[in-house]
Amino acid sequence: MVNAVPEMQPGQIVLSKFPFSDMAVSKWRPGLVISSADYHAVTGQVWLLMITRAKASAWPNDIMIEEYKSAGLEQPCLVRMKLYTLDYKLLGKTIGQVTPRSLAQARRQCAEIIGADNFG
């Protein structure tokens, strides 16, 4: 068990140092927490999905955050199925929360991408 992990819940939007593909650069960006508080407490790690305004470069599984203002975002954004894992120490502040419906949709997309219905 890892000590002193802040209480983060699935659906929260947190600022994080998002690692770009070339790994040479990272930038503070919002990310959607999709892992459970129990997972955070045991590992000290958090699973996040990228949040972006990049509508021009749409991906097939992008999810529009319709409630962007109440989610703490300044303008309409998308949840992009670009998963990353970070140590909780690399996270900034929590800026908002998506609706349970948006979280469920993001989790369904993740499950579909990894073929979770084919496990077992």
Steps between C-alpha positions, in 0.01 A plus 500: 500500500625847409473772766332840465341464158249782456140387465433499125187352354419376152345780294710778649694725266849572627791695361792276411831510321377332181782306332512553124582203275861600439552522881723807452230742613219500753239767561244570774167381363170379638451125528199286589555260792360156409667278760352428842593657833592149625749462213655840583536408867674170424730614217537877526423508128208658313361404159394800294356572159609803300270801478547717194340775291637342181174449312676540163699181559208287617553139605221243456437455874514866610235599754371858515486642853168681469503626858842659456442803728389294799793267426737793561592551135503842332371381163355190335740206514522133409608197696747322273570129540867567569567324829791586725603404853671739737625496856258707709792730592505622138140621513391856557170620635155361431310745280163330461300185440320350200149361532454132588370451145819641345718286728302187413534580130877544533534173689288319237723634224812378686346156548406481132851601388669227708234242414392457862187314391733227364682435829458170679 
